[in-house]
Every structure is written in structure tokens, then in C-alpha cells.
């Protein structure tokens, strides 16, 4: 049986890593030592006790971990529209820098993070967004946050080199045949919003957040449209979404499932009686990635041609590009395409006349009729029954 650990140390049962929970002159230290070795953990604890005492007695700066700083940043910015995204980013960064003291973080600290993210297929722009969040946390720590001794949490903001954006990925509009293979592999809760997306050009989060109270009647045309509020669109302007017959079929199939949100998924356990429909939070995930991989394999088997790299790595956003490409191929004007895609052009009004709404519906109908019986024979049956 091993010897007893120094007071203030405890071992996490799952990771077996030693953690500190000790109070020095009223100041509580709570952090990981980053080691499973008791001797190393005790040396680290002794160092932290010495640093804390010096800070409290002589006014020397207290050390703060990045995790502590990230938590404070999130608490202070709960009001921001982007807080959920920022929280997700900080969660992904935590295994790499969460336990590190701010003073120990520099440009080379992120080498492993960058390499592993690139190996996972993350693009430079995504990685740079993560690093920008780190810089924002550091700026707060260096200029706004002060400890009990009147010192800022860190003395400087480290230079963090960004990824060269030469690896920027080109859009990949899919063909009708590629769409057929992809949609056949998607589970229903991913298929429904995907069909809707390729017929409306909405972005992933616009689809996921779609609400029933955004649907408005157009009595003159005996139809309805959705109007997205400025708070959910990328350009922060209202966007009117006309529906062709395919998109409308998807909408009708969702009606009555959930009181507020259009697209949903099942959550919980049927045997335990906890299974229920909850709002869909995202389309892109393991389910999407597995489906596109299987679709690419079956595409190659049937056509005897290798699947395009863009199809093998298809993003949900590529459905929006597909929508735009098909509108252009159907002869829809650039101005109308911009209206339908919600691009900020400076001359788009958020109020449409009945004639203008009719024109937009006619435009999206042009891509609903193209190869409809062949392409949607299976997928629409799954969606609308």
C-alpha cells in the first residue's frame, strides 16, 4: 500500500492524475499537477505554495492557469451572442493548455495543437479562430484582471503565429448523382434538414434554429414563407425564405412534432421512458461524416470512378453552394440569386411585394423539378411518408 499523500493533494479516480486543493492564507489553490507521480505532484505543490505565499506577503504576482482564465472570460461574457461557440472552442483547447500557467504559454506551446488539428482535417481558418480566442483571453488577463496584490493576471500577451490560409478549401457543389448517394446514407434527422438546405440555401445554424413562429402566411399566393430575424443571419439582416415544393414537403413533414422548433432529433432512452424530441443543434458531426464516407465508397463502386476529394470531405455549407449553382444553371438571374442566398448587397429590402415573392418562389421551383422523380423517389418517401 502506497504512502499517504501530502495534505492538499488528491488523485482523480478516472485519470489517476494528482490535483491540488489547498488554502494558503485564505487563498485557495485548485488545479491539476499534470502528473500521476506522487513525488512530482508534491514538488509541484511545494512550488505553488511558495509562489502563493510570496504573492500574498511580498505582493509578487499570483500565477493563474489558462483554465482559470478561460472560465473567468466565459462568466464575464455570458451576454454575447457567440458565447456558446467560444465555450466550445475553449473546451477543445483545454487538453492542450488548460493546466498551464499563463506565464508558461508561448508561441511554441501551440505546435502540437496545430499539427493535430490539421491532421484531423481542420482548416487554417478554423484553427486561427481558436487562436484568436486565446489572444482575447490573454488581453483581458494582461489589461483588465487584477489579483489581491494589484497585479494583472499576466504581464504580457504572447505572440501566437497563425496558420497560413493557403489551405483554404474551395466550395464543392454536389451533382445530382452525388446527392443521391449522400442522402441515401443520412439518418432521418440529418436527411430532412439537408434536403431543406439544398432547396433553400440556408446556412447550417439558420436551418437548426428555424422556428415555427418565423413562418408567415401569404394569402394571395395560398402559401407561407419563413422570415429569419436579423439576430440569426450572418449579415444581421432579415431574410425571407421562399419554399419550393420539395422544401415545403419537408416542412409539412415536421409540422406538429415540436411546439417551437422545426427540425428535431430523438434524445434519451426509450426503455427508461426518457426518449423525446429535442431541437436539432447541428447537422455536421459524426453522423454526417460517416454518411459522406459511405456515400463516396458506394459512388466509386457504382460509377467505377474515384469520388472527388470535395465529395469525400463534403461540408454542410456545400449544400448552400449547391443551391446557388443550380439556380445559376436554371437561368436564375444574379440579382435574384443574391436575394435567395441572403447576400448583403445594399439594395435588398426586407419587405417584399406579393409579385416579388411569387418571382422568388418560381425561381426556387426551377431546381425542384430537375430530375425530381429519379433523385427523390427514395429520400422523399422517407421524409414525408
C-alpha positions as CSV (number, residue, x, y, z in Angstrom):
1,X,0.0,0.0,0.0
2,X,1.4,3.4,-1.0
3,X,2.3,6.2,1.4
4,X,-0.2,8.9,2.3
5,X,-0.1,12.0,0.0
6,X,0.8,15.4,1.4
7,X,-2.3,17.2,2.6
8,X,-3.8,19.3,-0.2
9,X,-3.3,16.6,-2.8
10,X,-5.9,14.2,-4.1
11,X,-5.9,11.8,-7.1
12,X,-8.6,11.9,-9.7
13,X,-10.2,8.5,-9.9
14,X,-10.6,8.4,-13.7
15,X,-7.4,9.9,-14.9
16,X,-5.2,9.0,-11.8
17,X,-3.7,12.5,-12.1
18,X,-2.9,14.3,-8.8
19,X,-4.8,17.5,-8.2
20,X,-4.3,20.3,-5.7
21,X,-7.0,21.7,-3.4
22,X,-5.3,23.7,-0.7
23,X,-5.9,27.1,1.0
24,X,-3.0,29.4,1.8
25,X,-3.8,32.4,4.0
26,X,-7.3,32.5,2.7
27,X,-6.3,32.0,-0.9
28,X,-7.5,28.7,-2.4
29,X,-5.4,26.8,-4.9
30,X,-7.4,24.4,-7.1
31,X,-5.7,22.9,-10.1
32,X,-4.1,19.8,-11.7
33,X,-0.5,19.0,-11.2
34,X,-0.5,17.3,-14.6
35,X,1.3,14.2,-13.3
36,X,0.4,10.7,-11.9
37,X,3.7,10.5,-10.0
38,X,3.1,11.5,-6.3
39,X,6.7,12.7,-5.8
40,X,6.4,15.1,-8.8
41,X,3.0,16.2,-7.6
42,X,4.4,17.0,-4.2
43,X,7.2,19.0,-5.6
44,X,4.8,21.0,-7.8
45,X,2.5,21.6,-4.7
46,X,5.5,22.9,-2.7
47,X,6.4,25.3,-5.6
48,X,2.8,26.6,-5.8
49,X,2.6,27.1,-2.0
50,X,5.9,29.1,-2.1
51,X,4.7,31.2,-5.0
52,X,1.4,31.9,-3.3
53,X,2.9,32.9,0.0
54,X,5.4,35.2,-1.8
55,X,2.5,36.8,-3.7
56,X,0.4,37.3,-0.6
57,X,3.3,38.5,1.7
58,X,5.5,40.4,-0.7
59,X,3.0,41.4,-3.4
60,X,4.5,39.3,-6.1
61,X,2.1,38.3,-8.9
62,X,0.0,35.2,-8.3
63,X,0.0,32.6,-11.0
64,X,-3.1,31.8,-12.9
65,X,-3.8,28.8,-15.2
66,X,-5.3,29.2,-18.6
67,X,-8.3,27.1,-17.5
68,X,-9.0,29.6,-14.6
69,X,-8.7,32.5,-17.1
70,X,-10.9,30.8,-19.7
71,X,-13.6,30.3,-17.0
72,X,-13.5,33.9,-15.9
73,X,-13.7,35.0,-19.5
74,X,-16.8,32.9,-20.2
75,X,-18.5,34.1,-17.0
76,X,-17.9,37.8,-17.9
77,X,-19.2,37.3,-21.5
78,X,-22.3,35.3,-21.0
79,X,-24.3,38.0,-22.7
80,X,-22.5,37.7,-26.0
81,X,-24.3,36.1,-29.0
82,X,-21.2,34.0,-29.7
83,X,-20.7,32.7,-26.2
84,X,-21.7,29.1,-27.0
85,X,-19.2,29.0,-29.8
86,X,-16.5,30.5,-27.6
87,X,-17.2,28.0,-24.9
88,X,-16.9,25.1,-27.3
89,X,-13.6,26.4,-28.6
90,X,-12.1,26.8,-25.1
91,X,-13.3,23.2,-24.3
92,X,-11.3,21.9,-27.3
93,X,-8.2,23.9,-26.3
94,X,-8.3,22.8,-22.6
95,X,-6.5,19.5,-23.0
96,X,-3.6,21.3,-24.6
97,X,-3.2,24.4,-22.4
98,X,-5.8,24.2,-19.6
99,X,-3.4,23.3,-16.9
100,X,-0.6,25.6,-17.9
101,X,0.2,28.9,-16.1
102,X,-0.4,31.9,-18.3
103,X,3.3,32.8,-18.0
104,X,4.3,29.4,-19.4
105,X,2.3,29.8,-22.6
106,X,4.1,31.0,-25.7
107,X,4.0,30.5,-29.5
108,X,5.6,27.0,-29.4
109,X,3.0,25.9,-26.9
110,X,0.5,25.5,-29.8
111,X,2.7,23.4,-32.1
112,X,1.1,20.1,-31.1
113,X,-2.4,21.6,-31.2
114,X,-1.9,23.0,-34.7
115,X,-0.4,19.7,-36.0
116,X,-3.2,17.6,-34.6
117,X,-6.0,19.9,-35.8
118,X,-4.6,19.8,-39.3
119,X,-4.3,16.0,-39.2
120,X,-8.0,15.9,-38.3
121,X,-8.8,17.8,-41.4
122,X,-9.5,21.2,-39.7
123,X,-8.8,24.2,-41.9
124,X,-6.4,27.0,-41.2
125,X,-9.3,29.5,-40.8
126,X,-10.9,27.3,-38.1
127,X,-7.5,26.9,-36.2
128,X,-6.9,30.7,-36.4
129,X,-10.3,31.3,-34.9
130,X,-9.3,29.1,-32.0
131,X,-6.0,31.0,-31.5
132,X,-7.8,34.3,-31.7
133,X,-10.0,33.3,-28.7
134,X,-6.8,32.5,-26.8
135,X,-5.5,36.0,-27.6
136,X,-8.7,37.6,-26.4
137,X,-8.4,35.8,-23.0
138,X,-4.8,36.9,-22.7
139,X,-5.7,40.5,-23.4
140,X,-8.2,40.5,-20.6
141,X,-5.7,38.9,-18.3
142,X,-3.0,41.4,-19.1
143,X,-5.0,44.6,-19.0
144,X,-8.3,44.2,-17.0
145,X,-7.9,41.4,-14.4
146,X,-6.1,42.2,-11.2
147,X,-5.2,40.0,-8.2
148,X,-5.3,40.8,-4.5
149,X,-1.9,42.4,-4.7
150,X,-2.9,44.8,-7.5
151,X,-1.0,42.9,-10.2
152,X,-2.5,41.9,-13.6
153,X,-3.0,38.2,-14.1
154,X,-0.2,38.2,-16.6
155,X,2.3,40.7,-17.7
156,X,2.1,40.3,-21.4
157,X,0.1,38.8,-24.3
158,X,2.2,36.2,-26.1
159,X,2.7,36.3,-29.9
160,X,0.8,33.4,-31.4
161,X,1.6,32.6,-35.1
162,X,-1.5,31.9,-37.2
163,X,-1.9,29.3,-39.9
164,X,-1.2,30.3,-43.4
165,X,-4.5,30.4,-45.2
166,X,-3.3,29.0,-48.4
167,X,-5.1,25.8,-47.5
168,X,-8.4,27.5,-47.8
169,X,-10.9,25.0,-49.1
170,X,-12.8,25.7,-52.3
171,X,-16.6,25.2,-52.3
172,X,-17.9,21.9,-53.7
173,X,-21.4,22.0,-55.1
174,X,-22.5,18.4,-55.5
175,X,-24.0,16.8,-58.5
176,X,-27.5,15.2,-58.5
177,X,-25.9,11.8,-58.5
178,X,-23.6,12.6,-55.6
179,X,-26.6,13.9,-53.8
180,X,-28.5,10.7,-54.4
181,X,-25.7,8.7,-52.7
182,X,-25.3,11.1,-49.8
183,X,-29.0,11.4,-49.0
184,X,-29.4,7.6,-49.1
185,X,-26.8,7.3,-46.2
186,X,-28.1,10.1,-44.0
187,X,-30.3,9.2,-41.0
188,X,-33.7,10.8,-41.0
189,X,-32.9,13.6,-38.6
190,X,-30.0,14.7,-40.8
191,X,-31.7,13.9,-44.1
192,X,-34.7,16.2,-43.5
193,X,-32.7,19.4,-42.9
194,X,-30.2,18.5,-45.6
195,X,-33.0,18.3,-48.2
196,X,-34.3,21.6,-46.9
197,X,-30.9,23.2,-47.1
198,X,-30.2,22.2,-50.7
199,X,-33.5,23.7,-51.7
200,X,-33.3,27.0,-49.7
201,X,-29.6,27.8,-49.4
202,X,-29.8,28.3,-45.7
203,X,-26.7,28.0,-43.6
204,X,-26.4,25.2,-41.1
205,X,-27.3,27.2,-38.0
206,X,-30.1,29.0,-39.8
207,X,-31.7,25.6,-40.5
208,X,-31.1,24.3,-37.0
209,X,-32.6,27.4,-35.4
210,X,-35.6,27.6,-37.7
211,X,-38.8,28.3,-35.6
212,X,-42.5,27.9,-36.4
213,X,-43.2,31.5,-35.3
214,X,-41.0,32.7,-38.2
215,X,-43.5,31.3,-40.7
216,X,-45.8,33.8,-42.3
217,X,-48.9,33.4,-44.5
218,X,-49.0,34.9,-48.0
219,X,-52.8,34.6,-48.6
220,X,-52.7,35.9,-52.2
221,X,-50.4,33.0,-53.2
222,X,-52.0,30.5,-50.8
223,X,-48.6,29.7,-49.3
224,X,-46.3,30.5,-46.5
225,X,-42.7,31.8,-46.3
226,X,-40.2,31.9,-43.4
227,X,-38.7,35.2,-42.4
228,X,-35.4,34.8,-40.5
229,X,-34.8,37.6,-37.9
230,X,-31.6,39.6,-38.2
231,X,-30.3,38.0,-35.0
232,X,-29.7,34.7,-36.7
233,X,-28.4,35.7,-40.1
234,X,-24.7,36.1,-40.9
235,X,-25.1,39.6,-42.3
236,X,-27.5,40.6,-39.5
237,X,-30.4,41.5,-41.8
238,X,-33.8,39.9,-42.0
239,X,-34.1,37.2,-44.7
240,X,-37.2,36.0,-46.4
241,X,-37.1,32.3,-47.3
242,X,-39.4,31.2,-50.1
243,X,-40.2,27.4,-50.4
244,X,-40.4,25.3,-53.5
245,X,-42.5,22.1,-53.4
246,X,-39.7,19.9,-52.1
247,X,-38.8,22.3,-49.2
248,X,-42.5,22.6,-48.4
249,X,-42.9,18.8,-48.3
250,X,-40.1,18.7,-45.7
251,X,-41.7,21.5,-43.7
252,X,-45.1,19.7,-43.7
253,X,-43.5,16.5,-42.5
254,X,-42.1,18.4,-39.5
255,X,-45.4,20.1,-38.6
256,X,-46.7,19.1,-35.2
257,X,-43.6,17.4,-34.0
258,X,-42.3,20.2,-31.7
259,X,-44.0,23.3,-30.4
260,X,-41.3,25.8,-31.3
261,X,-38.5,24.4,-33.5
262,X,-38.9,23.0,-37.0
263,X,-36.1,20.4,-37.1
264,X,-35.6,18.0,-34.2
265,X,-33.9,14.7,-33.2
266,X,-34.7,12.0,-30.7
267,X,-32.9,12.1,-27.4
268,X,-33.0,9.9,-24.3
269,X,-33.7,6.2,-23.7
270,X,-36.9,4.5,-24.9
271,X,-36.7,1.7,-22.3
272,X,-36.3,4.2,-19.5
273,X,-39.1,6.4,-20.8
274,X,-36.9,9.4,-21.3
275,X,-36.9,9.4,-25.1
276,X,-38.2,12.6,-26.5
277,X,-37.9,15.0,-29.5
278,X,-35.5,17.9,-28.8
279,X,-34.3,20.7,-31.1
280,X,-31.6,19.8,-33.6
281,X,-28.4,21.6,-32.6
282,X,-26.2,20.7,-35.6
283,X,-26.1,18.8,-38.8
284,X,-22.3,18.3,-39.2
285,X,-20.9,15.7,-36.9
286,X,-20.0,12.0,-36.7
287,X,-23.3,11.0,-38.4
288,X,-22.7,13.4,-41.4
289,X,-19.0,12.3,-41.6
290,X,-19.9,8.6,-41.6
291,X,-22.6,9.1,-44.2
292,X,-20.4,11.0,-46.6
293,X,-17.7,8.3,-46.3
294,X,-20.1,5.5,-47.1
295,X,-21.6,7.6,-49.9
296,X,-18.2,8.2,-51.5
297,X,-17.5,4.4,-51.4
298,X,-20.8,3.5,-53.0
299,X,-20.3,6.2,-55.6
300,X,-17.0,4.6,-56.6
301,X,-18.5,1.1,-56.6
302,X,-21.4,2.1,-58.9
303,X,-19.6,4.5,-61.2
304,X,-16.2,2.8,-61.3
305,X,-14.7,6.3,-60.9
306,X,-13.0,7.7,-57.8
307,X,-15.1,10.0,-55.7
308,X,-13.9,13.7,-55.8
309,X,-12.0,14.9,-52.8
310,X,-14.6,17.5,-52.2
311,X,-17.3,14.9,-52.0
312,X,-15.3,12.7,-49.6
313,X,-14.9,15.8,-47.4
314,X,-18.3,17.4,-48.0
315,X,-19.4,20.1,-45.6
316,X,-23.0,21.1,-44.8
317,X,-22.1,24.5,-46.2
318,X,-21.6,22.9,-49.6
319,X,-25.3,22.3,-49.8
320,X,-25.7,26.1,-49.9
321,X,-23.2,26.3,-52.8
322,X,-25.1,23.5,-54.5
323,X,-28.3,25.6,-54.2
324,X,-26.6,28.6,-55.7
325,X,-25.0,26.6,-58.6
326,X,-28.3,25.0,-59.5
327,X,-30.1,28.4,-59.5
328,X,-27.5,29.7,-61.9
329,X,-27.7,26.6,-64.1
330,X,-31.5,27.1,-64.2
331,X,-31.1,30.6,-65.6
332,X,-32.0,32.5,-62.5
333,X,-30.5,36.0,-62.6
334,X,-27.7,37.1,-60.4
335,X,-29.8,39.6,-58.6
336,X,-32.5,37.0,-57.7
337,X,-29.8,34.5,-56.7
338,X,-28.4,37.1,-54.3
339,X,-31.9,37.7,-52.9
340,X,-32.4,34.0,-52.3
341,X,-29.0,33.4,-50.8
342,X,-29.4,36.4,-48.4
343,X,-26.3,38.2,-49.6
344,X,-25.8,41.7,-48.3
345,X,-25.9,43.9,-51.4
346,X,-27.1,47.2,-50.1
347,X,-30.2,47.3,-52.3
348,X,-32.2,44.4,-50.8
349,X,-35.3,45.4,-48.9
350,X,-36.7,43.2,-46.1
351,X,-40.2,43.9,-47.4
352,X,-41.3,42.1,-50.5
353,X,-44.4,42.6,-52.6
354,X,-46.6,39.6,-53.5
355,X,-45.3,39.8,-57.0
356,X,-41.7,39.7,-55.8
357,X,-42.4,36.7,-53.5
358,X,-44.1,34.9,-56.4
359,X,-41.0,35.5,-58.6
360,X,-38.7,34.1,-55.9
361,X,-40.9,31.0,-55.4
362,X,-40.9,30.5,-59.2
363,X,-37.1,30.7,-59.2
364,X,-36.6,28.0,-56.5
365,X,-39.2,25.8,-58.2
366,X,-36.9,25.6,-61.2
367,X,-34.4,23.5,-59.2
368,X,-37.2,21.4,-57.5
369,X,-38.3,20.0,-60.9
370,X,-34.9,19.0,-62.1
371,X,-34.7,15.2,-62.1
372,X,-37.1,15.2,-59.2
373,X,-38.7,11.7,-59.7
374,X,-35.4,9.9,-60.0
375,X,-33.4,11.7,-57.3
376,X,-36.1,12.0,-54.6
377,X,-38.0,8.8,-55.1
378,X,-36.4,7.2,-52.1
379,X,-35.5,10.1,-49.9
380,X,-38.8,12.0,-50.0
381,X,-40.7,8.8,-49.2
382,X,-38.5,8.5,-46.0
383,X,-39.3,12.1,-45.1
384,X,-42.9,12.7,-46.0
385,X,-44.1,9.1,-46.0
